[in-house]
Amino acid sequence: MVTGSAAQGSAAQGSAAKASAVTSQAMPPVGVLALQGDVAEHLRALRDSGVRPVAVRRPEELDRVDGLVIPGGESTTIWKLIEVFGLAEQLRKRVADGMPAFGSCAGMILLADQICDPASGQQALGGIDITVRRNAFGRQVDSFERDLDVRGIAGGPYRAVFIRAPWVEAVGPGVDVLAIEPGTSRIVAVRQGPVLATAFHPELTPDRRVHQMFVEIVRERS
């Protein structure tokens, strides 16, 4: 659960000020894969960051967005639903063709090129040259918050929420490491080109700086 320590007034005010500089009229639509997980939370965070969020469940909806968020949730369930809704091939192609994508927690697992401990039948979409380990930080009862230094965002430490989170076991030469969890020295945020991934849940805090980073990536690519 998110505690009061995540709701830091100064961070929220700074995020709101930055978001006001981005107008929804100037931004292309950004989708949230709306099959399972923290869909509403990501839609709200994108709206707060000044973009037009779109819930994506079908191929024709994916065609209409210029960036996509894959939310936190159950990575095995999301993968099964991706297959049920016939989105796997199109998602892989769009990410491979350079569509900006952002995955939080389960989304990081799905955007990894390799999962070192996949569930039976589970696959990844790929997009970042990393190997991830599912549930690496423990079970639901082991959820925690941690202050992180995240490269690419200003304004001081980012209070990150970890819930059954993965971590990154290995990175390829083209991957930028953005954040390390200090208690374990494990990689928890990465970027490769227009693809961003975090092991934590930016959608569950009022601090919009990670979403604003992704908004900038989408704007640069549009």
C-alpha positions as CSV (number, residue, x, y, z in Angstrom):
1,M,0.0,0.0,0.0
2,V,1.0,3.6,-0.6
3,T,1.7,5.4,2.7
4,G,1.6,9.1,3.4
5,S,5.3,9.4,2.8
6,A,4.7,9.1,-0.9
7,A,2.5,12.2,-1.0
8,Q,5.2,14.8,-0.7
9,G,3.6,18.2,-1.3
10,S,6.7,19.8,-2.8
11,A,7.1,17.1,-5.4
12,A,3.4,17.2,-6.3
13,Q,3.5,21.0,-6.7
14,G,6.6,20.8,-8.8
15,S,5.0,18.1,-11.0
16,A,1.9,20.2,-11.5
17,A,3.9,23.2,-12.5
18,K,5.8,21.2,-15.1
19,A,2.6,19.6,-16.4
20,S,1.1,23.0,-17.0
21,A,3.8,23.6,-19.6
22,V,2.5,20.7,-21.7
23,T,-0.8,21.3,-23.5
24,S,-3.0,18.4,-24.6
25,Q,-3.6,20.2,-27.9
26,A,0.1,20.0,-28.7
27,M,0.4,16.3,-27.8
28,P,-0.5,13.2,-29.8
29,P,-2.7,10.6,-28.2
30,V,-1.0,8.3,-25.7
31,G,-2.5,4.9,-25.1
32,V,-2.7,2.7,-22.0
33,L,-3.0,-1.0,-22.6
34,A,-6.3,-1.5,-20.8
35,L,-6.5,-5.3,-20.3
36,Q,-5.6,-5.6,-16.6
37,G,-3.8,-3.8,-13.9
38,D,-3.4,-0.1,-13.0
39,V,-5.2,1.2,-16.1
40,A,-7.2,4.0,-14.5
41,E,-4.2,5.2,-12.5
42,H,-2.0,5.5,-15.6
43,L,-4.8,7.3,-17.5
44,R,-5.1,9.8,-14.7
45,A,-1.3,10.3,-14.5
46,L,-1.1,10.9,-18.3
47,R,-4.0,13.4,-18.1
48,D,-2.3,15.2,-15.3
49,S,0.8,15.3,-17.5
50,G,-1.0,17.2,-20.2
51,V,-1.8,14.5,-22.8
52,R,-4.9,12.8,-24.2
53,P,-4.9,9.3,-22.8
54,V,-6.6,6.5,-24.7
55,A,-7.6,3.1,-23.4
56,V,-6.3,0.5,-25.8
57,R,-7.9,-3.0,-26.0
58,R,-8.1,-3.6,-29.8
59,P,-5.8,-3.4,-32.8
60,E,-7.6,-0.5,-34.3
61,E,-7.2,1.5,-31.0
62,L,-3.5,0.7,-31.0
63,D,-3.3,2.1,-34.5
64,R,-4.5,5.5,-33.3
65,V,-1.9,6.2,-30.6
66,D,1.7,7.5,-30.9
67,G,2.9,6.0,-27.6
68,L,1.8,3.3,-25.2
69,V,1.9,2.6,-21.5
70,I,1.8,-1.0,-20.3
71,P,0.6,-0.9,-16.7
72,G,1.5,-2.6,-13.5
73,G,-0.6,-5.7,-12.7
74,E,-0.2,-9.4,-13.3
75,S,2.3,-9.9,-16.2
76,T,1.1,-13.5,-16.9
77,T,-2.5,-12.4,-17.0
78,I,-1.7,-9.4,-19.2
79,W,0.2,-11.6,-21.6
80,K,-2.7,-14.1,-21.9
81,L,-5.1,-11.2,-22.6
82,I,-2.8,-9.8,-25.2
83,E,-3.0,-13.1,-27.0
84,V,-6.8,-13.3,-26.5
85,F,-7.3,-9.8,-28.0
86,G,-5.0,-10.5,-30.9
87,L,-2.5,-7.7,-30.0
88,A,0.8,-9.6,-29.7
89,E,2.1,-9.3,-33.3
90,Q,1.0,-5.7,-33.7
91,L,2.5,-4.6,-30.3
92,R,5.8,-6.2,-31.2
93,K,5.9,-4.6,-34.6
94,R,5.0,-1.1,-33.3
95,V,7.6,-1.2,-30.6
96,A,10.2,-2.6,-33.0
97,D,9.3,0.2,-35.4
98,G,10.1,2.8,-32.8
99,M,6.8,3.6,-31.1
100,P,7.5,5.0,-27.6
101,A,6.5,2.6,-24.8
102,F,6.6,2.8,-21.1
103,G,6.1,-0.2,-18.8
104,S,5.8,-0.1,-15.0
105,C,6.3,-3.3,-13.0
106,A,4.5,-5.9,-15.0
107,G,5.0,-3.6,-18.0
108,M,8.7,-3.8,-17.5
109,I,8.5,-7.6,-17.6
110,L,6.6,-7.5,-20.9
111,L,8.9,-5.0,-22.5
112,A,12.1,-7.0,-21.6
113,D,13.8,-9.0,-24.3
114,Q,14.3,-11.9,-21.8
115,I,12.5,-13.2,-18.7
116,C,14.7,-15.4,-16.7
117,D,11.8,-17.1,-14.8
118,P,8.7,-17.0,-17.0
119,A,5.5,-18.6,-16.0
120,S,4.3,-21.5,-18.2
121,G,3.6,-20.2,-21.7
122,Q,4.5,-16.6,-20.8
123,Q,6.3,-14.6,-23.4
124,A,7.5,-11.0,-23.6
125,L,7.0,-8.4,-26.2
126,G,10.6,-7.2,-26.2
127,G,11.8,-3.7,-26.8
128,I,14.6,-3.3,-24.2
129,D,17.7,-5.4,-24.2
130,I,17.4,-6.5,-20.6
131,T,16.8,-9.7,-18.6
132,V,14.3,-9.4,-15.8
133,R,13.3,-11.6,-12.8
134,R,9.6,-11.6,-11.8
135,N,8.6,-10.9,-8.2
136,A,12.3,-10.4,-7.3
137,F,11.6,-8.2,-4.4
138,G,9.2,-10.7,-2.8
139,R,5.5,-11.1,-2.3
140,Q,2.7,-8.6,-1.7
141,V,3.5,-8.5,2.0
142,D,7.0,-7.4,1.1
143,S,5.9,-4.2,-0.6
144,F,7.9,-1.1,0.3
145,E,8.7,2.4,-0.7
146,R,12.2,3.8,-1.4
147,D,13.7,7.2,-2.3
148,L,15.5,6.8,-5.6
149,D,17.8,9.0,-7.6
150,V,16.4,8.7,-11.2
151,R,18.5,10.0,-14.0
152,G,16.7,12.3,-16.3
153,I,14.3,13.8,-13.8
154,A,15.0,16.9,-11.8
155,G,13.7,18.0,-8.4
156,G,15.4,15.6,-6.0
157,P,14.7,12.0,-5.0
158,Y,11.8,10.1,-6.3
159,R,9.7,8.2,-3.8
160,A,9.1,4.9,-5.5
161,V,6.5,2.2,-4.6
162,F,7.5,-1.4,-5.1
163,I,4.8,-4.1,-5.1
164,R,5.8,-7.7,-6.1
165,A,8.3,-5.9,-8.2
166,P,10.8,-7.3,-10.7
167,W,14.4,-6.3,-11.0
168,V,16.8,-6.2,-13.9
169,E,19.3,-9.1,-13.9
170,A,21.3,-8.0,-16.9
171,V,21.4,-5.1,-19.4
172,G,22.7,-4.9,-23.0
173,P,25.2,-2.3,-24.3
174,G,22.5,0.0,-25.6
175,V,20.5,0.3,-22.4
176,D,20.7,3.4,-20.1
177,V,20.4,2.5,-16.4
178,L,18.3,5.3,-14.8
179,A,17.9,4.1,-11.2
180,I,19.3,1.6,-8.7
181,E,17.4,0.4,-5.6
182,P,19.9,1.2,-2.8
183,G,19.0,-1.6,-0.5
184,T,19.8,-4.3,-3.0
185,S,21.9,-2.4,-5.6
186,R,19.6,-3.8,-8.3
187,I,18.6,-2.0,-11.4
188,V,15.0,-0.8,-11.3
189,A,14.6,1.8,-14.1
190,V,16.0,1.6,-17.6
191,R,15.6,3.2,-21.0
192,Q,16.6,2.2,-24.5
193,G,15.8,4.7,-27.2
194,P,12.0,5.5,-26.9
195,V,11.3,2.6,-24.6
196,L,11.2,3.3,-20.8
197,A,10.6,0.8,-18.0
198,T,10.4,0.9,-14.2
199,A,10.2,-1.9,-11.7
200,F,8.2,0.4,-9.4
201,H,4.7,2.0,-9.8
202,P,4.9,5.7,-10.7
203,E,1.1,5.6,-11.3
204,L,0.5,5.0,-7.6
205,T,2.0,8.3,-6.3
206,P,1.1,11.9,-6.9
207,D,4.5,12.6,-8.3
208,R,4.2,12.8,-12.1
209,R,7.9,13.2,-13.1
210,V,8.3,9.8,-14.6
211,H,5.2,10.1,-16.7
212,Q,6.4,13.6,-17.8
213,M,9.6,12.0,-18.9
214,F,7.6,9.6,-21.0
215,V,5.5,12.4,-22.4
216,E,8.7,14.2,-23.5
217,I,9.8,11.0,-25.3
218,V,6.5,10.8,-27.1
219,R,6.6,14.5,-28.1
220,E,10.2,14.1,-29.4
221,R,9.1,11.2,-31.6
222,S,5.9,12.7,-32.9
